[in-house]
């Protein structure tokens, strides 16, 4: 029989509430394609050294090309999942993705209100696949119920403009500050605007408030069309904030992480490409001898501290 270790397990395992990993609760839909939804949240947050508490709010009927339908859970099922976990584990951040119904938004807003000191990252995806009346009802409920609880709103420039500035009549598209100003009307202090068209070959992301742009990142356009990028970015941002990283640094790291996920992306089916959120875990191509001689990971090679676990 193998020797038993001299150190008791109680001295190795952290006591409840003293875990080395921050806990993050995520409200999102299950995505059977693995491109977005809870699949993206769990892998991206795990890459950022967070323990994920995933609350299933419904399920997509989708593939890598299109969303064909969505089946929402009722609000009691969503609230029961969250309350049970929250009574057991302290959380350092909430992330809210697409939750399927105004009723679910209301239940989640009640929960985040009860934990007012915990930051909330809200991601608004493109809902153009959905019924127009359902979109309008959902967005109105989100603006009224959830945005007042939101710390950082994350979304693509065109998506946020259609939602928050539907009557914009300017000769130019709204700037990130103008989008942030529209979000602030509903109580949002920070807005991360992605996919801003800076030039033909570049896209920009801006962390903005109504008063100023706090950070800007510019990236070359990818030739491929991706599904799941927004969930990946918002999940990484949420996990980094939960781990104690300040907002500007967390945005920079999350954007760098997303860029590398897209650079390593792949096409699992006949539709769009998917970010490789575990790119850092793959061995480099090379001989077995090279792999054996270089068996350590350099944390400086990665945008996130993903090597310690």
NURO-134419 format. One record per atom (N, C-alpha, C): residue in three letters; x, y, z. Coordinates in steps of 0.05 Angstrom, whole numbers, padded with zeros to 5 digits, always signed. Atoms other than C-alpha are relative to their C-alpha. Last residue first. Layout:
// NURO-134419
AlaXYZ/...
END
This chain:
// NURO-134419
Unk+00018+00021-00007/Unk-00077+00516-00223/Unk+00002-00023-00020/Unk-00004+00009-00027/Unk-00019+00564-00223/Unk-00019-00022+00008/Unk-00018+00023-00004/Unk-00014+00568-00298/Unk+00001-00010+00028/Unk+00014+00026+00004/Unk-00074+00610-00318/Unk+00017-00024+00008/Unk-00015+00018-00017/Unk-00052+00678-00293/Unk-00013-00027+00000/Unk+00012+00004-00026/Unk-00082+00714-00352/Unk+00018-00019+00016/Unk+00013-00025-00009/Unk-00053+00744-00415/Unk-00011-00002+00028/Unk+00029+00000+00001/Unk-00006+00686-00424/Unk-00011+00026+00011/Unk+00009+00007+00027/Unk+00068+00680-00443/Unk-00031+00003-00002/Unk-00001-00024+00017/Unk+00089+00717-00380/Unk-00010-00005-00028/Unk+00024-00016-00003/Unk+00064+00658-00339/Unk+00000+00025-00017/Unk-00008-00027-00009/Unk+00120+00616-00367/Unk-00025+00017+00001/Unk+00015-00021+00013/Unk+00100+00543-00370/Unk+00009+00026+00012/Unk+00010-00021-00018/Unk+00148+00487-00354/Unk-00014+00021-00016/Unk+00025+00009-00012/Unk+00158+00421-00392/Unk-00011+00021+00020/Unk+00012-00026-00006/Unk+00211+00445-00440/Unk-00027-00004+00012/Unk-00020-00018-00011/Unk+00258+00386-00443/Unk-00011+00027+00007/Unk-00010+00010-00025/Unk+00202+00335-00449/Unk+00020+00019+00012/Unk+00021-00002-00020/Unk+00165+00374-00502/Unk+00010-00008+00027/Unk+00003-00028-00006/Unk+00229+00383-00543/Unk-00021+00004+00022/Unk-00024-00009-00014/Unk+00244+00309-00539/Unk-00002+00029+00008/Unk+00003+00008-00028/Unk+00173+00292-00558/Unk+00023+00009+00017/Unk-00007+00028-00005/Unk+00183+00333-00621/Unk-00005-00006+00029/Unk-00028+00005-00002/Unk+00145+00397-00634/Unk+00006-00029+00006/Unk-00010+00020+00018/Unk+00077+00429-00638/Unk+00030-00003+00003/Unk-00010-00010+00025/Unk+00061+00469-00576/Unk+00009-00024-00018/Unk-00029+00002+00004/Unk+00021+00435-00522/Unk+00007+00011-00028/Unk-00009+00018+00020/Unk-00050+00460-00512/Unk+00031+00000-00002/Unk-00004+00027-00011/Unk-00071+00490-00446/Unk+00012-00020-00020/Unk-00024+00000-00016/Unk-00063+00563-00466/Unk+00007-00028+00010/Unk-00024+00000+00017/Unk-00113+00556-00522/Unk+00025-00004+00015/Unk-00020+00015-00014/Unk-00168+00537-00473/Unk+00026-00002-00016/Unk-00004-00012-00026/Unk-00217+00590-00495/Unk+00020-00015+00017/Unk-00012+00021-00016/Unk-00211+00569-00567/Unk+00008+00012+00027/Unk-00025-00007-00014/Unk-00260+00618-00597/Unk+00010-00025+00015/Unk+00004-00002-00029/Unk-00311+00586-00644/Unk+00026+00007+00013/Unk-00023+00008-00017/Unk-00315+00592-00720/Unk-00007+00006+00030/Unk-00020-00020-00007/Unk-00382+00598-00755/Unk+00023-00013+00016/Unk+00007-00028-00002/Unk-00421+00543-00790/Unk+00023+00018+00008/Unk+00003-00012+00026/Unk-00406+00474-00817/Unk-00006+00030+00000/Unk+00022+00010+00017/Unk-00379+00446-00753/Unk+00000+00014-00027/Unk+00007+00027-00007/Unk-00321+00452-00704/Unk-00021-00012-00018/Unk+00027+00003+00011/Unk-00289+00513-00738/Unk-00009-00029+00005/Unk+00003+00023+00018/Unk-00229+00535-00698/Unk-00029-00002-00009/Unk+00026+00011+00005/Unk-00203+00594-00659/Unk-00001-00022-00021/Unk-00002+00029+00000/Unk-00130+00603-00639/Unk-00027-00014-00006/Unk-00023+00007+00017/Unk-00129+00676-00660/Unk+00004-00030-00001/Unk+00009-00001+00027/Unk-00199+00683-00631/Unk+00023-00008-00019/Unk+00021+00021+00005/Unk-00178+00658-00563/Unk-00008+00000-00029/Unk-00015+00025+00003/Unk-00115+00702-00567/Unk-00019-00024-00004/Unk-00015-00001+00025/Unk-00157+00764-00580/Unk+00016-00026-00005/Unk+00019+00005+00023/Unk-00205+00744-00525/Unk+00015+00000-00026/Unk+00008+00028-00001/Unk-00147+00739-00474/Unk-00019-00007-00024/Unk-00023+00015+00010/Unk-00120+00807-00495/Unk-00006-00030-00001/Unk-00002-00005+00029/Unk-00189+00837-00487/Unk+00023-00015-00012/Unk+00022+00015+00013/Unk-00197+00805-00418/Unk+00000+00003-00030/Unk-00006+00029-00001/Unk-00128+00829-00396/Unk-00022-00016-00014/Unk-00023+00005+00018/Unk-00141+00901-00418/Unk+00006-00030-00001/Unk+00008-00003+00028/Unk-00210+00901-00387/Unk+00022-00006-00019/Unk+00016+00024+00007/Unk-00184+00873-00322/Unk-00010+00002-00028/Unk-00018+00022+00005/Unk-00129+00926-00320/Unk-00015-00025-00008/Unk-00015-00005+00025/Unk-00180+00981-00328/Unk+00019-00022-00007/Unk+00017+00001+00023/Unk-00228+00952-00276/Unk+00016+00004-00026/Unk+00015-00025+00004/Unk-00179+00936-00221/Unk-00012+00000-00028/Unk-00013-00017+00019/Unk-00161+00862-00212/Unk-00016+00026-00004/Unk-00012-00024-00012/Unk-00189+00833-00148/Unk+00015+00018-00019/Unk-00026+00006-00012/Unk-00204+00762-00169/Unk+00014+00023+00011/Unk+00005+00016-00024/Unk-00278+00778-00180/Unk+00026-00007+00015/Unk+00009-00019-00021/Unk-00256+00833-00228/Unk-00005-00015+00026/Unk-00023-00016-00009/Unk-00216+00781-00266/Unk-00008+00020+00021/Unk-00017+00017-00017/Unk-00275+00732-00268/Unk+00024+00016+00010/Unk+00014+00005-00026/Unk-00323+00785-00294/Unk+00018-00015+00019/Unk+00000-00025-00015/Unk-00275+00807-00349/Unk-00012-00003+00028/Unk-00027-00004-00009/Unk-00264+00735-00371/Unk+00002+00026+00017/Unk-00006+00019-00021/Unk-00339+00723-00373/Unk+00028+00004+00011/Unk+00013-00008-00025/Unk-00352+00787-00411/Unk+00005-00019+00023/Unk-00012-00025-00010/Unk-00300+00771-00464/Unk-00013+00007+00027/Unk-00027+00005-00009/Unk-00322+00699-00474/Unk+00013+00024+00013/Unk+00002+00014-00025/Unk-00396+00716-00477/Unk+00028-00005+00011/Unk+00010-00018-00021/Unk-00381+00768-00529/Unk-00003-00013+00027/Unk-00021-00018-00008/Unk-00337+00722-00572/Unk-00010+00018+00023/Unk-00008+00004-00028/Unk-00387+00665-00574/Unk+00021+00019+00010/Unk+00022+00001-00018/Unk-00396+00658-00649/Unk+00011-00005+00028/Unk+00000+00015-00025/Unk-00341+00679-00696/Unk-00027+00001+00014/Unk+00022-00009-00016/Unk-00339+00700-00769/Unk-00002-00018+00025/Unk+00022+00018-00007/Unk-00271+00687-00799/Unk-00022+00015+00015/Unk+00014+00008+00024/Unk-00227+00739-00833/Unk-00024-00017+00006/Unk-00004+00028+00008/Unk-00207+00769-00767/Unk-00016-00006-00025/Unk+00023+00017+00004/Unk-00204+00845-00763/Unk+00008-00029-00007/Unk+00006+00006+00028/Unk-00142+00876-00736/Unk-00024-00018-00002/Unk-00008+00026+00010/Unk-00146+00899-00664/Unk-00006-00002-00030/Unk+00005+00002+00029/Unk-00148+00966-00628/Unk+00010-00027-00009/Unk-00016+00021+00012/Unk-00156+00973-00552/Unk-00007-00003-00030/Unk+00007+00007+00028/Unk-00181+01034-00516/Unk+00019-00021-00009/Unk-00019+00018+00013/Unk-00184+01051-00442/Unk-00010-00006-00028/Unk-00020+00008-00019/Unk-00218+01101-00396/Unk+00022-00017-00013/Unk-00008+00027+00008/Unk-00259+01138-00448/Unk+00024-00008+00017/Unk-00026+00005+00013/Unk-00288+01199-00413/Unk+00002-00029-00010/Unk-00019-00022+00000/Unk-00347+01234-00381/Unk+00024-00005-00018/Unk+00011-00023+00014/Unk-00406+01188-00396/Unk+00020+00023-00003/Unk+00020-00011-00017/Unk-00361+01129-00378/Unk-00013+00023-00015/Unk+00008-00028-00001/Unk-00323+01087-00427/Unk-00019+00006+00023/Unk+00012-00001-00027/Unk-00283+01023-00436/Unk-00006+00029+00005/Unk-00004-00023-00017/Unk-00271+01023-00511/Unk-00015-00005+00027/Unk+00017+00003-00024/Unk-00261+00966-00560/Unk+00007+00023+00019/Unk-00009-00010-00026/Unk-00235+00980-00630/Unk-00020-00008+00022/Unk+00022-00004-00018/Unk-00240+00945-00697/Unk+00011+00009+00027/Unk-00002+00001-00029/Unk-00189+00951-00752/Unk-00027+00003+00014/Unk-00012+00025-00009/Unk-00181+00934-00826/Unk+00001-00002+00030/Unk+00008+00024+00016/Unk-00229+00985-00856/Unk+00011-00026+00012/Unk-00011-00002+00027/Unk-00219+01036-00800/Unk-00007-00026-00014/Unk-00020-00022+00000/Unk-00244+01050-00730/Unk+00011+00005-00028/Unk-00014-00001+00025/Unk-00308+01009-00733/Unk+00018+00025+00000/Unk+00003-00027+00011/Unk-00327+00997-00660/Unk+00017+00003-00025/Unk+00007+00000+00028/Unk-00333+00923-00648/Unk-00005+00027-00012/Unk-00018+00015+00017/Unk-00335+00927-00572/Unk-00008+00003-00029/Unk+00012+00000+00027/Unk-00365+00978-00524/Unk+00021-00014-00018/Unk-00021+00010+00018/Unk-00348+00965-00451/Unk-00012-00004-00027/Unk+00009+00015+00024/Unk-00395+01009-00411/Unk+00024-00008-00016/Unk-00021+00007+00019/Unk-00383+01035-00340/Unk-00012-00016-00023/Unk-00023-00018-00002/Unk-00428+01071-00289/Unk+00021-00004-00022/Unk-00024+00015+00005/Unk-00495+01040-00310/Unk+00024+00018+00001/Unk-00015+00006-00024/Unk-00554+01074-00277/Unk+00026-00015-00003/Unk+00013+00022-00014/Unk-00607+01074-00332/Unk+00016-00009+00025/Unk+00027-00008-00006/Unk-00586+01142-00358/Unk-00015-00021+00016/Unk+00000-00013-00026/Unk-00515+01117-00352/Unk-00028+00010+00008/Unk+00002+00020-00021/Unk-00528+01070-00410/Unk-00001+00012+00028/Unk+00027+00012+00001/Unk-00543+01128-00456/Unk-00004-00022+00020/Unk+00018-00020-00012/Unk-00480+01164-00432/Unk-00029-00010-00001/Unk-00003+00001-00029/Unk-00439+01101-00445/Unk-00019+00020+00014/Unk+00012+00024-00008/Unk-00465+01099-00516/Unk+00000-00003+00030/Unk+00029-00005+00003/Unk-00447+01172-00524/Unk-00016-00025+00006/Unk+00009-00017-00022/Unk-00378+01158-00496/Unk-00030+00005-00001/Unk+00002+00016-00025/Unk-00369+01100-00544/Unk-00009+00016+00024/Unk-00026+00007-00011/Unk-00385+01147-00602/Unk-00003-00018+00025/Unk-00006-00010-00028/Unk-00452+01145-00636/Unk+00028-00009+00009/Unk+00010+00018-00021/Unk-00449+01132-00711/Unk+00007+00011+00027/Unk-00020+00020-00008/Unk-00438+01193-00756/Unk-00012-00019+00020/Unk-00013+00008+00025/Unk-00488+01236-00793/Unk+00021-00021+00005/Unk-00024-00014+00008/Unk-00530+01238-00730/Unk+00012-00010-00026/Unk+00002-00011+00027/Unk-00601+01214-00727/Unk+00025+00014-00009/Unk-00023-00016+00008/Unk-00601+01169-00666/Unk-00002+00008-00029/Unk+00009-00023+00016/Unk-00672+01147-00650/Unk+00024+00017-00008/Unk+00015+00009+00024/Unk-00655+01076-00626/Unk-00008+00024-00018/Unk+00002-00025+00015/Unk-00599+01100-00579/Unk-00016-00006-00026/Unk+00000-00023-00017/Unk-00599+01048-00523/Unk-00003+00027-00014/Unk+00015+00002-00024/Unk-00619+00985-00560/Unk-00003+00027+00015/Unk+00028+00006+00007/Unk-00598+00997-00632/Unk-00017-00001+00025/Unk+00012-00024+00013/Unk-00534+01031-00607/Unk-00030-00005-00006/Unk+00006-00020-00021/Unk-00518+00974-00558/Unk-00013+00025-00012/Unk+00021+00011-00017/Unk-00523+00921-00613/Unk-00009+00021+00021/Unk+00025-00001+00015/Unk-00483+00962-00663/Unk-00023-00009+00017/Unk+00008-00028+00006/Unk-00427+00976-00614/Unk-00027+00001-00013/Unk-00009-00010+00026/Unk-00423+00904-00590/Unk-00011+00027-00005/Unk+00015+00006+00024/Unk-00438+00894-00516/Unk+00013+00011-00025/Unk-00017+00009+00022/Unk-00414+00896-00445/Unk-00017-00006-00024/Unk+00016+00010+00022/Unk-00448+00935-00389/Unk+00019-00006-00023/Unk-00012-00003+00027/Unk-00404+00943-00327/Unk-00020-00013-00020/Unk-00025-00015-00004/Unk-00431+00955-00256/Unk+00013+00005-00027/Unk-00023+00008+00016/Unk-00503+00934-00269/Unk+00024+00019+00006/Unk-00017+00017-00017/Unk-00557+00939-00215/Unk+00027-00005-00013/Unk-00006-00014-00025/Unk-00594+00997-00248/Unk+00018-00015+00019/Unk-00021-00021+00004/Unk-00584+00960-00314/Unk+00004+00017+00025/Unk-00027+00010-00004/Unk-00623+00899-00288/Unk+00021+00022-00003/Unk-00005+00017-00023/Unk-00695+00921-00277/Unk+00029-00006+00005/Unk+00014-00009-00024/Unk-00714+00979-00323/Unk+00009-00015+00025/Unk-00006-00028-00006/Unk-00664+00970-00379/Unk-00012+00009+00027/Unk-00029-00002-00008/Unk-00669+00895-00377/Unk+00008+00028+00008/Unk-00003+00011-00027/Unk-00745+00897-00377/Unk+00029+00001+00010/Unk+00012-00019-00019/Unk-00746+00944-00437/Unk+00003-00010+00029/Unk-00018-00023-00003/Unk-00696+00899-00473/Unk-00012+00021+00019/Unk-00023+00008-00015/Unk-00739+00837-00461/Unk+00019+00024+00005/Unk+00009+00005-00027/Unk-00804+00869-00484/Unk+00024-00007+00018/Unk+00006-00026-00013/Unk-00771+00898-00546/Unk-00008-00004+00029/Unk-00025-00016-00004/Unk-00738+00832-00564/Unk-00007+00026+00015/Unk-00015+00011-00022/Unk-00802+00792-00553/Unk+00026+00015+00006/Unk+00014-00007-00024/Unk-00841+00839-00598/Unk+00014-00011+00025/Unk-00004-00029-00006/Unk-00788+00833-00652/Unk-00014+00009+00026/Unk+00023-00015+00008/Unk-00785+00757-00649/Unk+00002+00029+00009/Unk+00023+00003-00016/Unk-00714+00731-00640/Unk-00024+00016-00011/Unk+00012+00026+00007/Unk-00655+00721-00687/Unk-00028-00003+00012/Unk+00014-00003+00025/Unk-00638+00795-00681/Unk-00013-00026-00010/Unk+00026+00015-00002/Unk-00621+00786-00608/Unk-00016+00000-00026/Unk+00017-00007+00022/Unk-00547+00806-00612/Unk-00025-00018+00002/Unk-00007+00011+00027/Unk-00517+00795-00544/Unk-00019+00011-00021/Unk+00024+00000+00018/Unk-00524+00840-00482/Unk+00009-00010-00028/Unk-00007+00001+00028/Unk-00472+00824-00428/Unk-00026-00002-00017/Unk+00023+00007+00018/Unk-00484+00848-00358/Unk+00009+00000-00029/Unk-00008-00003+00028/Unk-00426+00847-00307/Unk-00023-00010-00018/Unk+00016+00015+00020/Unk-00452+00856-00236/Unk+00010+00008-00028/Unk+00002-00011+00027/Unk-00406+00877-00179/Unk-00016-00018-00019/Unk-00014+00018+00019/Unk-00423+00850-00108/Unk-00003+00012-00029/Unk-00029-00006+00000/Unk-00439+00904-00056/Unk+00015-00017-00020/Unk-00006-00026+00014/Unk-00513+00903-00074/Unk+00029+00006+00000/Unk-00029+00001-00003/Unk-00522+00829-00056/Unk+00012+00025-00014/Unk-00006+00010-00026/Unk-00597+00833-00043/Unk+00030-00002+00005/Unk+00006-00021-00019/Unk-00604+00877-00104/Unk+00006-00009+00028/Unk-00022-00019+00000/Unk-00568+00825-00145/Unk-00005+00023+00018/Unk-00023+00013-00013/Unk-00620+00773-00124/Unk+00024+00020+00001/Unk+00006+00002-00029/Unk-00680+00817-00139/Unk+00024-00011+00015/Unk-00003-00027-00011/Unk-00650+00835-00207/Unk-00005+00000+00030/Unk-00029-00005-00003/Unk-00642+00761-00222/Unk+00005+00027+00012/Unk-00010+00018-00022/Unk-00716+00747-00208/Unk+00029+00006+00005/Unk+00010-00010-00025/Unk-00737+00807-00251/Unk+00010-00016+00024/Unk-00015-00025-00006/Unk-00692+00787-00308/Unk-00009+00011+00027/Unk-00026+00008-00009/Unk-00722+00717-00305/Unk+00017+00024+00007/Unk+00004+00012-00027/Unk-00792+00746-00310/Unk+00027-00009+00012/Unk+00001-00022-00019/Unk-00770+00790-00369/Unk-00004-00010+00029/Unk+00026-00011-00005/Unk-00752+00726-00406/Unk+00002+00024+00019/Unk+00024+00011+00012/Unk-00695+00688-00438/Unk-00027+00012+00004/Unk+00015+00017-00019/Unk-00635+00696-00393/Unk-00028-00006-00009/Unk+00028+00001+00009/Unk-00583+00722-00442/Unk-00016-00019+00017/Unk+00002+00001+00029/Unk-00520+00737-00403/Unk-00029+00001-00009/Unk+00027+00006+00011/Unk-00515+00760-00331/Unk+00003+00001-00030/Unk+00002-00006+00028/Unk-00448+00757-00294/Unk-00028-00008-00010/Unk+00021+00012+00016/Unk-00444+00764-00219/Unk+00004+00006-00029/Unk+00010-00014+00024/Unk-00382+00778-00178/Unk-00023-00016-00011/Unk-00014-00026+00004/Unk-00346+00761-00113/Unk-00009+00015-00024/Unk-00008-00006+00028/Unk-00392+00706-00090/Unk+00013+00027-00001/Unk-00001-00028+00006/Unk-00398+00675-00020/Unk+00009+00005-00029/Unk-00026-00011+00009/Unk-00417+00602-00020/Unk-00002+00030-00004/Unk-00023+00018-00006/Unk-00472+00561+00015/Unk+00027+00014-00005/Unk+00001+00005-00029/Unk-00532+00608+00018/Unk+00024-00016+00009/Unk-00009-00023-00014/Unk-00512+00633-00051/Unk-00001-00003+00031/Unk-00029-00003+00002/Unk-00517+00564-00081/Unk+00010+00023+00016/Unk-00012+00023-00013/Unk-00588+00553-00057/Unk+00030+00002+00000/Unk+00002-00003-00029/Unk-00609+00623-00076/Unk+00013-00023+00016/Unk-00019-00020-00009/Unk-00583+00616-00147/Unk-00001+00002+00031/Unk-00028+00008+00004/Unk-00616+00550-00164/Unk+00019+00020+00013/Unk-00006+00022-00018/Unk-00682+00570-00131/Unk+00029-00009-00003/Unk-00005-00011-00026/Unk-00684+00637-00168/Unk+00008-00021+00020/Unk-00025-00016+00001/Unk-00676+00605-00236/Unk+00007+00010+00028/Unk-00022+00019+00003/Unk-00728+00551-00222/Unk+00026+00015+00000/Unk-00004+00013-00026/Unk-00776+00604-00195/Unk+00023-00020-00002/Unk-00016-00015-00018/Unk-00766+00647-00257/Unk+00005-00013+00027/Unk+00016-00019-00014/Unk-00789+00595-00306/Unk+00016+00013+00022/Unk+00010+00011-00026/Unk-00737+00565-00351/Unk-00019+00020+00012/Unk-00006-00013-00026/Unk-00733+00594-00421/Unk-00010-00017+00023/Unk+00020+00010-00020/Unk-00731+00553-00485/Unk+00008+00011+00027/Unk-00009-00001-00028/Unk-00695+00588-00542/Unk-00023-00008+00018/Unk+00020-00004-00020/Unk-00702+00578-00617/Unk+00013+00002+00028/Unk+00026+00007+00011/Unk-00665+00571-00683/Unk-00023+00005+00020/Unk+00018+00007-00023/Unk-00601+00606-00664/Unk-00027-00004-00011/Unk+00024-00016-00007/Unk-00557+00603-00726/Unk-00012-00010+00026/Unk+00009-00020+00020/Unk-00492+00579-00756/Unk-00021+00019+00010/Unk-00020-00021+00002/Unk-00455+00541-00701/Unk-00006+00021-00021/Unk-00025+00012+00010/Unk-00518+00503-00683/Unk+00020+00022-00002/Unk-00018-00014+00018/Unk-00578+00525-00642/Unk+00022-00019-00010/Unk+00001+00020+00021/Unk-00637+00508-00598/Unk+00016+00012-00023/Unk+00002-00006+00028/Unk-00616+00550-00539/Unk-00006-00025-00016/Unk-00016+00014+00019/Unk-00631+00530-00468/Unk-00005+00010-00028/Unk+00015+00011+00022/Unk-00658+00563-00406/Unk+00019-00014-00019/Unk+00024-00015+00003/Unk-00636+00602-00345/Unk-00018-00010-00023/Unk+00012+00004+00027/Unk-00583+00554-00322/Unk-00026+00014-00001/Unk+00029+00002-00004/Unk-00545+00581-00261/Unk-00013-00001-00028/Unk+00017-00005+00024/Unk-00471+00568-00266/Unk-00029-00005+00006/Unk+00026+00010-00009/Unk-00430+00577-00202/Unk-00020+00005-00022/Unk+00025-00009+00013/Unk-00360+00584-00231/Unk-00024-00013+00013/Unk+00018+00022-00004/Unk-00296+00580-00190/Unk-00028+00009-00009/Unk+00024-00005-00016/Unk-00247+00631-00218/Unk-00016-00026+00002/Unk-00003+00010-00028/Unk-00176+00623-00242/Unk-00023+00009+00018/Unk-00008-00023-00016/Unk-00181+00665-00306/Unk+00001-00007+00030/Unk-00026-00009+00009/Unk-00181+00602-00349/Unk+00011+00024+00016/Unk-00019+00019-00011/Unk-00238+00576-00306/Unk+00028+00008-00009/Unk-00004-00007-00028/Unk-00276+00640-00323/Unk+00020-00020+00014/Unk-00015-00025-00002/Unk-00266+00629-00397/Unk+00006+00007+00029/Unk-00027+00003+00009/Unk-00285+00555-00395/Unk+00017+00026+00002/Unk-00015+00018-00017/Unk-00346+00564-00352/Unk+00029-00002-00008/Unk-00005-00011-00026/Unk-00373+00626-00386/Unk+00018-00018+00017/Unk-00020-00021+00001/Unk-00364+00600-00456/Unk+00007+00011+00027/Unk-00025+00013+00008/Unk-00402+00536-00442/Unk+00023+00020-00001/Unk-00015+00010-00023/Unk-00454+00575-00403/Unk+00026-00014-00007/Unk+00015+00008-00023/Unk-00475+00613-00465/Unk+00017-00009+00023/Unk+00005-00022-00019/Unk-00429+00613-00524/Unk-00015-00010+00024/Unk-00012-00025+00009/Unk-00399+00566-00576/Unk-00002+00022+00020/Unk-00025-00006-00015/Unk-00411+00499-00543/Unk+00013+00026-00008/Unk-00021-00002+00020/Unk-00463+00482-00597/Unk+00027+00004+00014/Unk-00009+00026+00008/Unk-00511+00458-00543/Unk+00022+00000-00021/Unk-00004-00001+00029/Unk-00514+00527-00512/Unk+00010-00027-00010/Unk-00017+00022+00010/Unk-00543+00528-00442/Unk+00001+00002-00030/Unk+00013+00023+00012/Unk-00571+00596-00424/Unk+00020-00021-00008/Unk-00002+00001+00029/Unk-00540+00646-00376/Unk-00014-00025-00010/Unk+00027+00006+00009/Unk-00538+00670-00304/Unk+00001+00000-00031/Unk+00007-00007+00027/Unk-00467+00665-00278/Unk-00028-00008-00006/Unk+00026+00012+00008/Unk-00445+00666-00205/Unk-00007+00011-00028/Unk+00015-00017+00018/Unk-00371+00678-00194/Unk-00026-00014-00007/Unk+00025+00012+00011/Unk-00332+00648-00136/Unk-00015+00021-00016/Unk+00025-00016-00003/Unk-00261+00673-00124/Unk-00023-00015-00013/Unk+00014-00007+00025/Unk-00209+00617-00120/Unk-00024+00017+00006/Unk-00019-00016+00015/Unk-00160+00614-00061/Unk-00013+00008-00027/Unk-00010+00012+00024/Unk-00219+00591-00019/Unk+00019+00019-00014/Unk-00028-00008+00002/Unk-00226+00622+00050/Unk+00013-00012-00025/Unk-00003-00028+00001/Unk-00302+00623+00054/Unk+00028+00010-00003/Unk+00022-00013+00015/Unk-00306+00551+00076/Unk+00003+00031+00002/Unk+00025+00000-00015/Unk-00237+00530+00103/Unk-00021+00014-00017/Unk+00008-00025-00013/Unk-00181+00519+00053/Unk-00027-00003+00013/Unk+00024-00011+00012/Unk-00159+00448+00040/Unk-00009+00025+00015/Unk-00005-00006+00028/Unk-00087+00433+00059/Unk-00024+00014-00013/Unk-00020-00021+00001/Unk-00089+00433+00135/Unk+00006+00009-00028/Unk+00011-00024-00011/Unk-00154+00394+00137/Unk+00019+00024-00001/Unk+00014-00015+00021/Unk-00125+00342+00090/Unk-00010+00027+00010/Unk+00029+00006+00002/Unk-00076+00320+00143/Unk-00013+00018-00020/Unk+00015-00025-00003/Unk-00001+00327+00127/Unk-00030-00007-00002/Unk-00001-00008-00028/Unk+00037+00262+00140/Unk-00019+00024+00005/Unk-00014-00025-00005/Unk+00017+00234+00072/Unk-00002+00007+00030/Unk+00019-00022-00002/Unk-00003+00161+00069/Unk+00015+00025+00007/Unk-00002-00015-00026/Unk+00049+00113+00044/Unk-00021+00022+00000/Unk-00016-00025+00000/Unk+00025+00071-00014/Unk+00000+00013+00027/Unk+00017-00024+00000/Unk+00000+00000+00000/Unk+00018+00025+00000/
END
